[in-house]
């Protein structure tokens, strides 16, 4: 039996309906203010971050280089989120899965990612409310859990606040919210860093608030950075 020309696993997606939400936080870091109302058109987001199992098929099919932590015993379980892809690598994966499926996969915008993390709740700090769970602590000596261990939130999405920082499409500007447009903000036109959202197994408190913003240079590769796919609704 011959293998198909491309082996791949298509991400399971959830459609997030169009509408407004309140973006940002007045009690977080300065880069999360001001709170502002944002309209997001309908889009789809993967229920889970991309796993090692999925990323391995990308590597096999495309000949793309594996991330630096690929062979580490701490990070190689098939159901763990892939760690260490740069922003550029995440873009390459989205282009590959778009090519083999013919579907418009991409990285989410920062605003899409925050709306999705909130799961339909307004004015709450976390996807489930305002209180941290008892098992909130992580740190460098903790382990990265398989995907699906945190959630689901109100939209049926998992690991929106815990696991790995997830790359977003946008360039980063700490003061972007001062001038952000109301409809479908895409981030500043230029910037030396790219946005990431979500929590990190390496942090002392591994859960991230819905409004918390991270950023990193697009070529950097860290063991607590990964990504999930979004899809344009056409």
C-alpha positions in Angstrom: 0.0 0.0 0.0 1.4 3.4 -1.0 1.3 6.3 1.5 -0.5 9.4 0.4 1.8 12.1 -0.9 1.3 14.1 2.3 0.6 12.7 5.7 -1.0 15.2 8.0 -3.4 15.7 10.9 -5.9 18.4 10.3 -6.5 20.5 13.4 -9.9 20.2 15.0 -11.4 23.7 14.8 -14.1 25.6 16.6 -15.9 28.6 15.0 -15.9 31.7 17.1 -18.9 33.8 16.0 -18.5 37.5 15.1 -19.1 40.1 17.7 -17.7 42.5 20.3 -15.7 41.8 23.4 -13.8 43.9 26.0 -10.1 43.6 25.3 -7.4 44.3 27.9 -7.3 44.7 31.7 -7.1 47.6 34.1 -5.5 45.4 36.8 -2.8 43.8 34.8 0.4 45.1 33.3 0.6 48.5 31.6 0.7 47.0 28.1 -2.9 45.6 28.8 -4.5 49.0 29.1 -6.7 50.7 28.2 -9.6 48.2 28.2 -11.3 48.8 24.9 -14.2 47.3 22.9 -13.2 45.3 19.8 -15.2 43.7 17.0 -13.9 40.5 15.6 -15.4 38.9 12.5 -16.1 35.1 12.6 -13.1 32.9 12.5 -12.1 29.4 13.6 -9.5 28.4 16.2 -8.0 25.0 16.9 -9.2 23.4 20.1 -5.7 22.4 21.0 -2.1 23.6 20.4 -0.1 21.8 17.7 1.4 18.7 19.2 4.6 16.8 18.6 2.6 14.2 16.7 1.3 16.8 14.2 4.6 18.7 13.9 6.5 15.5 13.2 4.4 14.9 10.1 5.3 18.5 9.0 9.0 17.7 9.4 8.7 14.4 7.5 6.7 15.9 4.7 8.5 19.1 4.2 12.1 18.3 5.4 11.8 21.3 7.7 14.3 21.4 10.6 13.1 20.2 14.0 13.1 22.7 16.9 16.0 22.7 19.3 14.2 20.7 22.1 12.9 18.0 19.7 14.9 15.1 21.2 14.6 16.2 24.9 13.0 13.5 27.1 11.0 16.3 28.8 9.3 17.4 25.6 9.0 14.5 23.1 5.7 12.8 24.1 3.5 12.8 21.0 0.6 14.5 22.8 2.7 17.3 24.4 2.5 20.6 22.6 5.5 21.1 20.3 8.0 23.4 22.0 10.7 25.6 20.5 9.3 26.6 17.1 10.1 30.2 16.4 7.4 32.5 15.1 8.9 32.0 11.6 8.6 28.2 12.1 5.0 28.6 13.2 4.2 30.6 10.0 5.9 27.9 7.9 3.7 25.2 9.5 0.6 27.2 8.8 1.7 27.6 5.2 2.3 23.9 4.9 -1.0 22.7 6.5 -2.8 25.3 4.3 -1.1 23.8 1.2 -1.9 20.2 2.0 -5.5 20.8 3.0 -6.4 23.7 0.7 -7.9 25.5 3.8 -6.9 29.0 4.9 -5.0 28.1 8.1 -2.9 30.8 9.7 -1.9 32.1 13.1 -4.6 33.9 15.1 -4.4 37.7 15.6 -3.7 38.8 19.2 -7.3 40.1 19.4 -8.8 36.8 18.1 -6.7 34.9 20.6 -7.9 37.0 23.6 -11.5 36.8 22.5 -11.2 33.0 22.2 -9.5 32.7 25.6 -12.4 34.5 27.3 -14.8 31.9 26.1 -17.7 34.3 26.1 -17.2 35.6 29.6 -17.0 39.4 30.0 -14.6 41.1 32.5 -13.1 37.9 34.0 -9.4 37.4 34.5 -9.2 33.8 33.4 -11.2 31.6 31.0 -13.1 30.2 33.9 -13.5 33.3 36.1 -11.3 35.3 38.5 -9.9 32.7 40.9 -6.7 30.6 40.3 -7.0 26.9 40.8 -5.2 25.2 43.7 -2.6 23.6 41.4 -1.5 26.9 40.0 2.2 26.5 40.5 4.8 25.6 37.9 8.4 26.5 37.5 11.6 25.3 35.8 11.5 22.0 37.6 7.9 21.2 36.7 6.8 19.2 33.7 4.8 20.1 30.6 1.5 18.3 30.5 -0.1 16.8 27.4 -2.6 19.0 25.6 -6.2 18.9 26.8 -5.4 19.1 30.5 -6.7 22.7 31.0 -10.2 23.5 29.9 -12.5 23.4 28.1 -13.6 27.0 28.2 -16.9 28.3 27.1 -16.0 27.9 23.4 -14.8 24.4 23.9 -11.1 25.4 23.7 -8.3 23.8 25.8 -5.0 25.1 27.2 -5.9 28.7 26.6 -4.2 29.8 29.8 -1.8 27.0 30.6 0.9 25.0 28.8 3.0 27.1 26.4 3.0 30.7 25.2 1.3 30.6 21.8 2.6 32.7 18.9 0.1 35.2 17.3 0.4 36.8 13.9 0.8 40.4 15.2 3.9 42.5 15.7 4.1 43.7 19.2 3.8 47.3 20.5 3.4 47.9 24.3 1.2 51.0 23.5 -0.8 49.5 20.6 -4.1 49.7 22.5 -3.9 53.5 22.5 -4.5 53.5 18.8 -5.9 50.0 18.0 -8.9 50.1 15.6 -12.3 48.9 16.6 -12.7 46.3 13.9 -10.4 43.3 13.5 -7.1 44.8 14.9 -4.1 43.2 13.3 -1.3 44.8 15.3 1.1 47.5 14.4 2.6 47.6 10.8 6.1 47.2 12.1 7.8 45.8 15.2 10.9 43.8 16.3 8.9 41.4 18.4 5.9 39.2 17.8 3.0 38.7 20.2 2.4 35.5 22.2 -0.6 34.6 24.4 -1.3 32.0 27.1 0.5 30.6 30.1 3.8 28.8 30.5 4.8 25.6 32.4 8.1 27.4 33.3 6.5 30.2 35.2 6.0 30.1 38.9 2.3 30.6 38.3 1.7 28.7 35.1 -1.8 30.1 34.3 -2.0 33.4 32.3 -4.8 35.8 32.5 -6.8 36.2 29.3 -5.4 39.7 28.8 -1.8 38.9 29.5 0.6 39.8 26.7 3.9 38.2 26.0 6.4 39.0 23.1 9.6 37.7 21.7 11.7 38.2 18.6 10.4 36.1 15.7 13.6 34.0 15.4 13.8 33.1 19.1 13.2 29.5 20.2 12.2 28.8 23.8 11.0 25.6 25.5 7.8 27.2 26.6 6.7 28.6 23.3 4.4 26.9 20.8 1.3 27.8 18.7 -2.1 26.8 17.5 -3.8 27.4 14.2 -6.6 29.7 13.3 -8.6 29.7 10.1 -10.2 32.4 8.1 -14.0 31.9 7.5 -14.5 32.5 3.8 
